Amino acid sequence: MNIDSNFRGGIYVVQDSEILIEHVSGLADLANEIPNTIETKFASASAGKVFIAVAILQLIEQGKLNFEDTLEKLLDFDLYDIDVDVTVEQLLNHTSGVPDYFDESIMDEYEELWFEYPNYKIRHNNDLFPLFIDKPMMYHKGEKFQYNNSGYVLLATIIEKVTGMYFDKYLQTNIFDVCNMNGTGYYELDRLPSKCANNYIYCSDTNDFRTNIFSVDAKGTGAGGAFITVKDIVNFWTNLLNEKLISKEFLSKMFTKQSGDGTDAEEGYYGYGVWIIDNPCGKDLVYFQGCDPGVSFISEYNPNNGMISVLVSNYGDNVWKEMRKIRENFYK
């Protein structure tokens, strides 16, 4: 498979523990010419929603939550005009209708959020509340599917209320540590640990790059923002599929089409925390993805041949184009 020579980031593809592709390119630190490596910690944007979904499913399986539990039952603060009867399941599958602080149907660039509200304030889930909590519902709960970032911020808040732990600490203990995801975590942009890649945005007016530190949350939330390594994501898939995180029953629910209409065949449907591509010739493909200024990520599992693919770029390069090549070269 020919990987675009201009691609910068990491591509890691395995099948039954055999490495099919291990490709790393580009610079983690452009100014100091430090290259990306297989151990580089990359930002993954909305991909972190999958971790939130698994955590919620764990708590449901343990009897600490129910799919039908409502915001009114679980949260103890003023929700203004948000429907208090919105359920955990509706948050999980993006059918809640809660006001979305980043409504991708009307906003083009994530960094538009910070023109009036400084991004350095965003270090916990509740730091995002001022951006959506007093806005009206987008539609009646359960009416339709519409991808919703606020819904996963509320899910992370529910994790914190139920467990008494910050959501990222819960994920660390109950997912990352279990999966030996030693390079994965939620890090503050002004306190990044070693081996983290900077993320770069191209500036056409000056023909150079700037980092995205003023374009995204200072620290990830329930909506996304985890730093990962490509090998960690393979470890996540492997443990998830081997029922180390949730049972076979809950894994089946997670990978079942819960919402969406499939009008965009490549985007597909939504399960819990994952997207699902309809495959009439076999088992459906399952993936999760993320996109922020200077960040692009996709990871896909093909149950028909056991392949796990992880693609990430710290320059916002087109990981979806490279993923199509993998499907064309390895899936048929």
Number of C-alpha atoms within 10 A of each C-alpha: 10 8 13 11 7 10 21 23 30 26 26 22 23 18 15 11 12 9 12 15 16 13 16 21 17 19 21 26 18 16 8 8 10 13 16 24 18 16 16 22 26 29 33 26 25 26 26 26 28 23 24 28 24 22 22 24 26 19 17 16 15 11 9 13 19 16 14 12 14 19 21 15 10 17 15 9 8 11 16 12 13 22 18 17 14 22 22 24 22 24 28 29 29 27 25 30 26 29 22 22 21 20 16 14 8 7 12 10 12 17 17 13 17 15 10 7 13 14 20 18 13 19 18 20 22 15 14 20 16 11 16 17 20 14 16 15 18 14 14 14 21 17 11 17 19 20 21 23 23 27 26 29 25 24 25 28 22 19 25 17 15 14 13 10 13 16 24 24 14 18 20 20 11 16 23 22 12 16 21 15 20 15 21 21 21 23 19 17 19 10 9 15 12 9 17 21 25 23 25 23 18 16 10 8 6 7 7 10 16 14 17 21 17 16 21 24 27 22 22 26 30 27 23 26 28 25 22 24 27 27 21 20 22 24 18 21 18 17 17 18 17 13 14 14 21 22 16 14 10 18 18 13 14 25 19 18 22 21 22 21 13 15 9 10 12 13 14 22 23 27 23 28 23 24 27 28 19 18 12 7 7 10 13 18 17 23 24 20 24 19 22 24 22 24 28 27 28 23 26 23 24 18 14 13 13 11 20 24 24 27 25 31 30 31 26 21 20 19 24 17 11 19 19 11 14 17 13 11 11 11 11 6
